[in-house]
Amino acid sequence: MRRSRGGLIAAFAVIFPQFSVAADLGAPVYKAPRAAYSWTGCYLGIEGGGAWGRSDHIASGPVGFGSTTGGGYDVSGGLIGGTAGCSYQIGNWVIGAEGDMSWADKSGNANNVPPFITSTVVSTREHWLGTIRGRVGFTPVERWLVYATGGFAAADVEATIATAAVGNFAETQTRTGWTAGVGVETALWGNWTAKLEYLHVEFSSQQYFTPSPAPAAAINSRSDVPLTDEIVRGGLNFHF
């Protein structure tokens, strides 16, 4: 009787092998909880967007004092460049530092107004822009970061005066100033994140054309050239 019962069980296991592993499948399988996304680490990226703002030529030479254009003129264009930074997350807060360097093509111009020579055209052009900023952010939900940023800015700024009487004159200087703004960043897939950012950049007045390259009656000698930037740009970062 025992032999027949053992043979029956063995035959049953051979014919229906799936029943032989049923006991193994009955045990619950433990899965470790998914780790929360962290913004801690360093990253490299690309960024680009549009820029607009205001500039002016403010004459301080013998021909007079004040804005040669009667209040300034608009400047606009675009920029594209690279970004590098590092962040550290503490709870829902993220702190860090970021720097960027962008090629820029941003310019504007206007004619002089009386008492200056009205046929004279003054212009401002920005060739590159760089910033070094701190960032403080908050994660309202996982994989999203809202932040404020601010710090130091520098740019290569060219001022030009075009006159019919004595020709055209241009001078380029490296300008320094400050920047502040806000942004939002989200984790996409793997190590990639995307951001959208607004920055205000301001460069205080700085004298150009000193000494004057032509008689003061012909051009706006010793011009101060203030400049502001309003920047909206997007970016794509790879986090290490």
Backbone as a ProteinNet text record, in pm:
[ID]
protein_1_A
[PRIMARY]
MRRSRGGLIAAFAVIFPQFSVAADLGAPVYKAPRAAYSWTGCYLGIEGGGAWGRSDHIASGPVGFGSTTGGGYDVSGGLIGGTAGCSYQIGNWVIGAEGDMSWADKSGNANNVPPFITSTVVSTREHWLGTIRGRVGFTPVERWLVYATGGFAAADVEATIATAAVGNFAETQTRTGWTAGVGVETALWGNWTAKLEYLHVEFSSQQYFTPSPAPAAAINSRSDVPLTDEIVRGGLNFHF
[TERTIARY]
83	0	84.9	191.7	280.8	350.8	391.7	461.3	369.1	247.2	154.7	124.9	116.2	89.2	208.8	333.1	453.6	466.2	436.6	443.8	343.1	226	122.2	163.2	224.2	269.5	378.6	475.3	584.1	530.6	435.2	377.4	303.5	235.2	160.4	254.5	372.3	471.3	531.3	549.8	606.5	508.1	380.5	278.5	239.7	232.2	190.2	298.6	409.8	523.1	488.1	388	356.4	306.4	248.7	199.6	313.8	428.4	541	606.5	581.4	642.4	538.6	419.1	312.9	346	411.7	444.1	541.4	635.6	733.2	665.3	562.7	496.3	402.5	370.7	276.8	336.3	469.7	532.2	530.4	500.1	499	639.3	648.1	775.9	794.3	904.1	931.2	999.6	946.9	1006.8	1047.9	1174.8	1224	1152.3	1120.9	1054.3	1142.1	1078.8	1153.2	1214	1342.4	1410.7	1356.7	1339.1	1291	1396.9	1351.5	1444.4	1522.2	1651.4	1736.2	1801.5	1805.5	1870.5	2016.8	2065.8	2205.3	2298.4	2400.2	2498.7	2534.8	2622.2	2666.8	2613.5	2613.7	2553.9	2619	2605.2	2643.3	2522.7	2511.8	2396.8	2413.6	2309.7	2303	2179.9	2186.2	2073.7	2066.5	1948.2	1931.2	1792.9	1780	1650.4	1658.1	1562.6	1552.6	1586.7	1625.4	1662.3	1614.8	1572.5	1536	1573	1572.6	1607.6	1615	1690.5	1703.3	1849.7	1883.5	2016.2	2004.1	2115.6	2115.9	2259.4	2278.7	2405.5	2378.7	2448.4	2428.6	2553.5	2540.6	2655.9	2698.8	2829.5	2883.8	2996.5	3008.7	3113.4	3067.9	3147.3	3116.1	2988.4	2941.3	2820.7	2694.5	2701	2582	2580.8	2479	2465.2	2327.4	2320.5	2193.5	2182.9	2066.3	2041.4	2045.1	2126.6	2132.3	2012.4	1938.4	1825	1691.1	1694.2	1569.6	1500.8	1574.3	1512.6	1555	1645.2	1694.4	1622.7	1660.6	1605.3	1606.9	1522.1	1510.8	1626.4	1667.7	1763.7	1703.1	1728.7	1670.9	1756.1	1735.3	1810	1797.4	1900.3	1898.4	2033.2	2037.3	2161.8	2155.3	2274.1	2284.4	2420	2425.2	2551.9	2544.6	2638.2	2650	2636.3	2602.9	2578.9	2652.6	2701.3	2758.8	2718.2	2691.4	2652.2	2649.8	2625.9	2612.4	2499.3	2429	2318.5	2328	2265.6	2258.6	2118.4	2053.1	1915.7	1912.1	1835.9	1812.9	1661.7	1605	1460.1	1398.9	1306.5	1245.8	1318.7	1426.4	1500.6	1625.1	1657.6	1774.6	1855.7	1983.2	2073.2	2186.2	2245.1	2352.6	2409.5	2498	2561.9	2566.7	2555.6	2550.3	2621.4	2688.9	2751.6	2717.3	2716.7	2689.7	2765.6	2791.1	2854.6	2779.9	2733.7	2649.7	2702.4	2697	2714.1	2583	2593.5	2473.2	2477	2359.3	2342.3	2223.8	2251.9	2147.7	2188.1	2100.9	2140.6	2018.9	2046.4	1944.3	2009.9	1933.1	1991	1881.7	1925.3	1832.1	1907.6	1833.2	1890.5	1896.7	1994.9	2002.7	1882.6	1856.4	1753.7	1821.6	1760.1	1819.2	1838	1946.9	2037.7	2151.8	2148.3	2253.1	2223	2322.2	2307.8	2211.5	2097.4	1990	2021	2119.2	2156.8	2249.7	2297.2	2385.6	2303.5	2351.5	2286.1	2377.2	2322.2	2396.8	2339.1	2423.3	2376.4	2452.6	2394.1	2455	2439.7	2547.8	2543.4	2612	2547.6	2602.9	2651.5	2781.3	2841.5	2841.7	2865.4	2856.6	2812.5	2760.3	2710.8	2743.7	2795.4	2823.1	2770.7	2727.2	2679.4	2734.2	2751.1	2781.3	2678.2	2594.4	2479.1	2462.6	2401.5	2353.4	2210.3	2168.6	2029.6	1974.4	1852.2	1778.6	1642.9	1611.8	1487.8	1409.9	1287.5	1196.3	1130.2	1110.9	1047.2	902.6	805.4	666	613.9	659.6	630	758	763.7	884.4	913	1042.4	1093.2	1066.3	1017.8	998.6	1070	1135.9	1210.7	1174.1	1133.5	1107.3	1214.7	1280.9	1396.9	1406.2	1479.4	1521.3	1672.5	1723.7	1866.8	1916.1	2042.2	2098.6	2248	2314.3	2459	2523.5	2641.1	2729.1	2707.5	2717.8	2705.8	2816.7	2858.6	2957.5	2919.1	2952.3	2917	3016.9	3025.8	3106.4	3010.7	3023.4	2926.1	2997.4	2945.6	3000.2	2906.6	2963.9	2889.1	2938.9	2845.3	2878.9	2812.4	2884.4	2831.6	2857.7	2752.5	2763.9	2724	2816.9	2791.8	2816.9	2739.4	2760.5	2881.4	2913.3	3019	3158.7	3181	3318.3	3333.2	3232.1	3243.8	3187.1	3220.3	3167.1	3274.6	3232	3323.8	3262.3	3344.1	3296.9	3399.5	3351.6	3438.3	3369.5	3448.1	3395	3461.4	3380.1	3430.6	3364.8	3439.3	3381.6	3313.9	3184.1	3102.9	3070.4	3054.3	3014.4	2888	2810.1	2684.9	2628	2495.2	2429.6	2310.3	2265.6	2150.7	2067.7	1937.5	1846	1730.2	1673.2	1562.3	1500.7	1413.3	1342.3	1337.3	1310.2	1300.9	1230.6	1203.7	1145.6	1219.1	1247	1320.3	1251.3	1251.4	1186.9	1276.1	1273.3	1346.4	1270	1339.9	1277.4	1293.9	1404.5	1432	1581	1616.1	1755.4	1813.2	1924.8	1994	1961.1	1862.2	1832.9	1723.2	1743.3	1640.7	1625.3	1510.8	1484.7	1441	1475.7	1440	1390.6	1313.7	1270.1	1302	1367.7	1425.4	1407.4	1382.4	1381.3	1490.5	1569.1	1674.1	1662.7	1680.7	1701.3	1849.3	1912.7	2055.1	2069	2152.3	2168.1	2315.3	2355.3	2490.3	2479	2547.3	2540.1	2613.6	2597.8	2663	2815	2875.5	3020.9	3063.7	3163.9	3201.9	3273.7	3234.5	3298.9	3352.1	3440.8	3495.1	3563.2	3652.6	3733.3	3879.4	3960.8	3924.1	3841.7	3781.9	3696.7	3776.2	3726.4	3798.5	3776.8	3690.8	3663.7	3615.8	3608.2	3562.4	3430.1	3417.6	3300	3171.7	3180	3059	3007.7	3094.5	3055.2	3000.1	3049	3001.1	2972	2912.8	2876.1	2994.6	3084.9	3206.4	3177.9	3260.7	3250.8	3107.8	3056.1	2918.5	2913.2	2821.1	2786.4	2685.9	2700.5	2614.4	2554.1	2440.5	2373	2308.7	2288.1	2229.4	2159.4	2038.2	1966.8	1929.2	1917.1	1872.3	1753.7	1652.9	1544.8	1551.8	1581.8	1612.3	1511.3	1456.7	1376.7	1443.1	1482.1	1555.6	1519.3	1539.2	1521.9	1656.7	1661.5	1785.9	1764	1867.2	1868.1	1996.6	1984.6	2099.7	2115.8	2243.5	2275.5	2340.9	2280.9	2326.2	2414.9	2524.7	2620.2	2593.1
-121.3	0	124.1	126	240.1	260.9	148.1	160.7	219.9	177.9	229.9	376.3	416.7	557.8	644.3	597.8	673.5	683.9	574.5	579.8	673.9	682	772.6	918.4	948.3	1088	1124.9	1031.1	1058.3	1079.8	996.3	1011.5	1142.4	1181.7	1308.3	1427.1	1420.8	1529.4	1537.3	1420.1	1419.5	1474.2	1435.9	1477.6	1622.9	1665.5	1803.7	1874.7	1910.3	1969.3	2104.4	2175.2	2306.6	2298.4	2185.8	2171.2	2151.2	2106.8	2081.7	2210.1	2322.6	2449.8	2543.4	2493.8	2580.7	2633.8	2551.6	2595.5	2712.6	2709.7	2819	2949.4	2945.2	3066.1	3123.5	3048.5	3096.2	3198.3	3203.8	3296.9	3438	3539.5	3678.4	3724.4	3803.1	3855.6	3996.9	4023.8	4155.9	4246.3	4365.2	4464.4	4585.1	4628.3	4745.1	4870.9	4963.7	5087.5	5168.6	5235.9	5316.6	5437.9	5462	5575.2	5706.3	5806.3	5937.5	6005.9	6087.6	6158.9	6261.4	6274.4	6369.3	6465.8	6596	6698.1	6716.8	6639.6	6652	6603.4	6682.5	6645.4	6762.7	6738	6840.4	6809.6	6909.9	6892.8	6985	6947.8	7028.6	7038.2	7150.3	7163	7267.4	7282	7385.4	7470.7	7597.8	7688.5	7787.5	7843.4	7943.5	8004.7	8124.7	8190.8	8330.7	8413.2	8549.8	8650.7	8771.3	8878.1	9011.5	9098.4	9233.7	9325.4	9456.5	9549.8	9692.2	9775.3	9916.6	9959	10058.3	10118.1	10265.8	10338.1	10480.5	10526.6	10644.5	10716.4	10845.3	10863.4	10980.9	11067.5	11179	11264.6	11339.4	11337.7	11413.8	11506.1	11524	11609.3	11753.1	11834.4	11976.9	12004.4	11907.1	11933.3	11929.7	11884.9	11883.1	11765.1	11761.2	11655.7	11592	11460.7	11391.1	11298.1	11235.1	11137.4	11204.5	11150	11205.5	11163.5	11061	11009.9	11048.9	11125	11167.8	11063.2	10968.2	10868.5	10725.8	10702.4	10567.3	10494.4	10369.4	10290.8	10143.7	10066.1	9922.7	9847.3	9741.3	9646.9	9507.3	9422.1	9287.3	9192.3	9062.1	8960.5	8825.2	8742.2	8607.4	8569.4	8453.8	8403.4	8252.3	8190.2	8045.3	8013.7	7913.3	7881.9	7758.1	7750.6	7633.7	7671.5	7570.2	7587.7	7479.5	7514.6	7417.3	7456.1	7356.2	7387.9	7265	7289.7	7183.2	7219.5	7118.1	7139	7040.2	7078.5	6989.9	6999.8	6884.5	6881.6	6848.8	6930.5	6908.5	6907.4	6789.3	6779.5	6820.2	6916.2	6967.5	7088.9	7132.2	7249.8	7210.3	7291.2	7266.8	7396.2	7388.9	7503.3	7466.9	7568.7	7538.6	7663.1	7640.5	7748.3	7708.4	7808.2	7782.1	7894	7857	7954.4	7923.8	8027.4	8005.7	8107.7	8071.5	8159.7	8145.3	8260.5	8256.7	8350.3	8303.8	8392.6	8468.5	8600.5	8684	8767.7	8793	8885	8973.8	9080.6	9167.3	9311.5	9389	9523.7	9613.8	9744.4	9844.5	9977.7	10072.3	10201.9	10307.8	10435.4	10547.9	10670.6	10764.2	10893.2	10987.8	11077.5	11183.2	11277.2	11346	11450.7	11583.7	11696.5	11826.6	11836.2	11902.9	11988.1	11913.7	11779.7	11702.8	11692.4	11650.4	11642.8	11529.4	11561.8	11463.8	11359	11385.2	11284.4	11177.5	11198	11100.7	10984.1	10862.6	10740.9	10675.1	10647.8	10577.4	10438.1	10342.1	10203.7	10131.7	10022.2	9934.6	9791	9711.9	9570.9	9487	9375.9	9282	9157.6	9121.3	9009.4	8879.2	8885.7	8766.8	8806.9	8708.9	8732	8611.3	8637.5	8531	8567.7	8468.3	8491.8	8385	8422.8	8329.9	8358.4	8258.2	8282.2	8174.3	8212.6	8115.8	8077.3	7957.9	7914	7859.5	7897.8	7843.4	7799.8	7671.4	7619.1	7532.9	7499	7416.7	7316	7193.5	7088.6	7069.7	7133.5	7119.6	6977.7	6910.9	6769	6704.7	6573.2	6502.8	6526.5	6546	6563.9	6704.1	6796.4	6934.7	7026.7	7130.3	7226.5	7367.6	7450.3	7592.4	7669.6	7765.9	7828.7	7977.6	8046.7	8184.9	8185	8280.3	8282.3	8426	8448.7	8582.9	8581.8	8686.6	8694.3	8793.8	8757.6	8844	8821.8	8929.4	8920	8999.9	8954.5	9025.4	9011	9111.6	9108.3	9189.2	9154.4	9229	9321.6	9453.1	9550.2	9652.8	9666.6	9760.8	9881.5	10000.7	10123.5	10183.9	10233.3	10287.5	10423.4	10514	10644.1	10660.8	10678.6	10694.8	10837.7	10910.6	11050.2	11069.4	11158.4	11189.9	11279	11360.5	11460.8	11401.7	11318.8	11273.7	11121.8	11045.7	10901	10827.6	10699.2	10611.7	10579.4	10562.6	10532.7	10422.2	10326.8	10215.3	10183.4	10142.1	10100.1	9986.8	9882.9	9766.2	9755.1	9729.8	9713.8	9592.9	9531.5	9426.7	9493.2	9470.6	9534.8	9436.2	9484.4	9401.4	9458.3	9369.5	9411.2	9299.8	9298.3	9198	9139.1	9024.3	8956.6	8888.9	8877.3	8806.3	8751.5	8640.9	8583	8464.2	8395.2	8277.9	8173	8048.7	7943.7	7820.1	7725.6	7596.8	7488.7	7376.1	7266.5	7135.1	7043.4	6914.3	6801	6689.4	6570.5	6500.7	6465	6400.4	6249.8	6197.3	6054.6	6037.3	5928.2	5905.1	6022.7	6074	6184.8	6320.6	6329.5	6453.7	6534.4	6667.2	6759.3	6873.2	6939.3	7054.8	7171.4	7293.7	7410.8	7524.6	7614.1	7738.6	7848.4	7956.8	8053.9	8196.2	8288.8	8432.4	8499.6	8587.8	8664.2	8811.8	8897.6	9040.8	9068	9135.3	9168.7	9319.1	9378.9	9524.2	9562.3	9643.8	9699.3	9850.6	9903.5	10047	10124.2	10254.8	10339.2	10324.8	10328.8	10324.8	10408.5	10492.2	10586.9	10519.9	10563.5	10525.8	10653.4	10633.4	10743.6	10849.1	10801.8	10891.9	10853.9	10939.7	11073.3	11066.6	11179.6	11185.3	11159.4	11070.5	11042.8	11148.2	11246.5	11351.7	11475.2	11589.6	11710.4	11688.3	11742.2	11719.1	11764.9	11862.9	11909.6	11806.1	11713.2	11617.6	11487.5	11446.6	11321.7	11343.6	11244	11252.8	11205.7	11293.1	11252.9	11213.3	11120.9	11071.9	11028.8	10935.2	10886.4	10777	10789.3	10677.7	10590.5	10456.5	10365.1	10262.8	10292.9	10194.1	10085.4	9966.9	9855.5	9762.1	9718.9	9615.6	9500.7	9381.5	9261.2	9201.1	9161.7	9076.6	8948.3	8837.5	8713.1	8605	8538.8	8417.6	8307.6	8200.3	8094.7	7957.5	7858.1	7720.1	7650.9	7537.5	7464.9	7316.4	7238.1	7093.1	7055.5	6988.4	6956.2	6805.9	6761.8	6622.3	6618.8	6544.4	6539.1	6416.1	6438	6330.3	6271.6
0	0	0	85.1	88.7	-44.6	-109.8	-237.8	-343.2	-347.2	-448.7	-425.7	-295.8	-267.1	-306.3	-279.2	-317.3	-467.7	-540	-685.1	-744.3	-683.3	-731.9	-716.6	-603.5	-580.5	-679.1	-702.8	-797	-937	-978.4	-1111.7	-1124.3	-1018.8	-1019.3	-1036.7	-970.9	-980.6	-1119.3	-1186.7	-1321.2	-1421.1	-1408.2	-1504.8	-1485.6	-1362.3	-1332.4	-1252.1	-1317.4	-1243.2	-1183.2	-1241.5	-1186.9	-1043.6	-1007.1	-869.6	-771.4	-821.8	-732.6	-684.9	-754.5	-713.3	-655.6	-637.6	-587.3	-449.4	-368.1	-232.5	-234.5	-331.9	-342.5	-381	-465.4	-510.8	-406.2	-309.1	-208.8	-114.4	-98.7	-4.6	-62	18.2	-31.9	-71.2	-179.3	-228.4	-174.2	-104.9	-45	-147.1	-165.1	-253.7	-172	-187.8	-114.2	-163.5	-74.8	-117	-211.7	-307.8	-404.7	-335.3	-360.7	-298.7	-354.7	-268.9	-311.9	-397.6	-491.6	-578.4	-495.8	-522.3	-450.4	-549.6	-511.7	-593	-554.5	-459.9	-418.2	-528.5	-559.2	-660.6	-749.3	-844.7	-939.1	-1078.3	-1164.1	-1296	-1397.9	-1524.6	-1639.6	-1732.4	-1805.5	-1892.8	-1999.6	-2079.8	-2182.1	-2154.3	-2196.4	-2175.4	-2290.2	-2310.5	-2415.1	-2408.2	-2464.9	-2463.1	-2519.5	-2478.8	-2529.1	-2421.4	-2465.5	-2373	-2428.1	-2339.3	-2377.5	-2261.5	-2283.9	-2177.4	-2227.9	-2154.6	-2187.3	-2177.6	-2261.2	-2255.3	-2291.7	-2283.5	-2315.3	-2326.3	-2383.6	-2378.6	-2301.8	-2192.5	-2107.8	-2118.9	-2189.6	-2217.7	-2092.4	-2068.6	-1956.5	-2002.1	-2134.6	-2189.3	-2206.6	-2269.1	-2284.9	-2362.6	-2445.3	-2524.9	-2440.3	-2317.7	-2234.7	-2140.8	-2057	-1958.5	-1972.7	-1949.6	-1955.4	-2074.7	-2088.4	-2193.6	-2330.1	-2420.9	-2556.4	-2640	-2593.8	-2671.3	-2609.9	-2503.8	-2441.5	-2357.8	-2305.5	-2218.2	-2242.2	-2337	-2359	-2471.5	-2494.8	-2604.4	-2567.3	-2637.6	-2611.9	-2676.5	-2610.6	-2667.5	-2656.1	-2754.4	-2751	-2832.9	-2811.6	-2884.4	-2817.1	-2833.5	-2777.5	-2721.6	-2653.1	-2596.4	-2585.5	-2587.6	-2573.3	-2513.4	-2425	-2361.2	-2274.9	-2178.7	-2091.2	-1944.9	-1863.8	-1720.4	-1643.1	-1522.9	-1430.6	-1290	-1205.7	-1069.2	-980.7	-851.8	-753.2	-657.4	-607.4	-515.1	-399.5	-287.8	-170.9	-112.7	-96.2	-46.5	101	177.1	318.6	339.5	359	366.6	233.7	237.7	114.4	59.4	124.1	81.2	3.7	-97.2	-181.3	-189.9	-156.2	-167.4	-262.6	-326.8	-419.4	-484	-578.6	-653.9	-800	-888.2	-1031.5	-1107.7	-1213.4	-1302.2	-1446.4	-1530.3	-1672.6	-1756	-1879	-1976.5	-2107.7	-2162.6	-2281.6	-2389.1	-2512.8	-2627.3	-2642.9	-2662.6	-2671.8	-2799.4	-2853.6	-2966.5	-2932.2	-2859.1	-2805.6	-2832.3	-2897.8	-2936.8	-2952	-2961.4	-2985.7	-3014.5	-3072.7	-3107.1	-3111	-3118.6	-3128.1	-3177.4	-3233.2	-3273.3	-3153.8	-3160.1	-3060.5	-3072.2	-2964	-2962.3	-2928.6	-2964.4	-2928.7	-2775.7	-2731.5	-2808.5	-2875.4	-2875.3	-2941.3	-3090.5	-3167.2	-3312.4	-3347	-3403.8	-3424	-3530.3	-3616.5	-3716.5	-3658.4	-3538.2	-3473	-3418.3	-3445.3	-3397	-3293.7	-3175.2	-3071	-3054.1	-3017.4	-3004.7	-2894.8	-2849.4	-2748.7	-2796.4	-2784.8	-2824.1	-2717.4	-2680.7	-2582.3	-2655.5	-2633.2	-2706.4	-2626.5	-2497.2	-2412.7	-2272.8	-2199.6	-2064.3	-1977.9	-1858	-1761.8	-1624.5	-1548.5	-1412.4	-1318.4	-1191.2	-1081.5	-973.8	-941.5	-856.6	-749.5	-639.1	-542.8	-576.4	-532	-552.4	-421.2	-390.8	-275.8	-326.6	-308.9	-365.5	-268.5	-309.1	-230.3	-323	-274.8	-355.2	-307.7	-373.3	-330.8	-348.9	-454.2	-476.7	-527.2	-518.1	-560.6	-708.6	-739.1	-875	-930.5	-847.1	-889.2	-791.9	-846.4	-765.4	-809	-713.3	-736.1	-660.5	-726.9	-662.9	-693.5	-604.9	-625.8	-641.4	-719.5	-747.9	-758.9	-728.8	-739.9	-721.3	-774	-758.4	-852	-902.4	-980.7	-1130.1	-1208.7	-1354.4	-1421.5	-1538.9	-1620.7	-1767	-1847.3	-1989.7	-2069.8	-2197.5	-2293.7	-2369.2	-2345.6	-2396.6	-2484.9	-2607.2	-2704.5	-2718.4	-2712.5	-2737.8	-2868.7	-2950.6	-3082.1	-3100	-3164.1	-3203.3	-3352.3	-3430.1	-3575.4	-3611.8	-3670.2	-3708.5	-3857	-3916.3	-4057.5	-4076.6	-3975.5	-3990.9	-3976.6	-3875	-3846.9	-3845.7	-3885.3	-3894.7	-3774.5	-3766.5	-3662.5	-3558.8	-3434.3	-3325.5	-3239.5	-3197.7	-3115.6	-3008.4	-2894	-2783.8	-2708.7	-2675.6	-2604.9	-2468.6	-2366.4	-2230.7	-2164.8	-2070.8	-1987.3	-1868.9	-1857.6	-1754.5	-1642.7	-1522.2	-1408.9	-1346.7	-1285.6	-1223.2	-1139.2	-1124.1	-1040.2	-1114	-1063.5	-1123.5	-1015.2	-1040.2	-950.3	-1032.4	-987.2	-1061.7	-992	-1064.1	-1012.6	-1123.2	-1083.2	-1183.1	-1129.2	-1218.3	-1182.8	-1261.2	-1195.7	-1257.7	-1224.6	-1319.8	-1298.6	-1348.9	-1277.5	-1318.9	-1430.8	-1537.3	-1652.5	-1644.6	-1693	-1689.6	-1660.8	-1594.9	-1561.2	-1483.9	-1533.8	-1466.9	-1527.7	-1613.8	-1685.8	-1616.5	-1614.8	-1565.9	-1666	-1661.5	-1747.1	-1659.8	-1701.2	-1620.5	-1709.5	-1646.9	-1707.6	-1607	-1653.1	-1561.1	-1610.8	-1516.3	-1545.8	-1464.6	-1530.2	-1463.1	-1500	-1400.8	-1423.5	-1401.2	-1498.5	-1489.9	-1506.1	-1422.6	-1428.1	-1421.7	-1520.1	-1524.3	-1507.1	-1407	-1380.6	-1489.8	-1489	-1589	-1582.7	-1698.4	-1708.2	-1826.8	-1809.1	-1913.5	-2030.7	-2150.1	-2275.8	-2342.1	-2439.1	-2519.8	-2432.3	-2345.7	-2263.7	-2282.5	-2345.1	-2393.3	-2522.3	-2556.1	-2674.1	-2800.7	-2890.7	-3014.7	-3122.7	-3096.8	-3195.1	-3119.1	-3185.8	-3117.3	-3046	-2926.5	-2843.1	-2911	-2999	-3067.4	-3167.2	-3208.9	-3312.5	-3254	-3138.2	-3078.7	-2931.3	-2869.7	-2728.5	-2644.1	-2614.8	-2546.3	-2402.8	-2352.4	-2215.3	-2183	-2262.5	-2243.6	-2138.5	-2043.3	-1956.4	-2032.3	-2020.5	-2096	-1999.9	-1935.2	-1850.9	-1937.2	-1877.5	-1952	-1855.6	-1892.9	-1817.4	-1910.3	-1852.3	-1924	-1851.1	-1925.4	-1875.7	-1958.1	-1893.1	-1963.9	-1926.6	-2027	-2008.3	-2089.9	-2022.6	-2092.5	-2037.2	-2120	-2079.6	-2074.3	-2005.6	-1994.5	-1977.2	-2009.5	-1992.8	-1921.2	-1803.6	-1720.7	-1705.6	-1696.1	-1666	-1528.5	-1434.4	-1295.3	-1274.2	-1202.6	-1173.8	-1035.8
[MASK]
++++++++++++++++++++++++++++++++++++++++++++++++++++++++++++++++++++++++++++++++++++++++++++++++++++++++++++++++++++++++++++++++++++++++++++++++++++++++++++++++++++++++++++++++++++++++++++++++++++++++++++++++++++++++++++++++++++++++++++++++

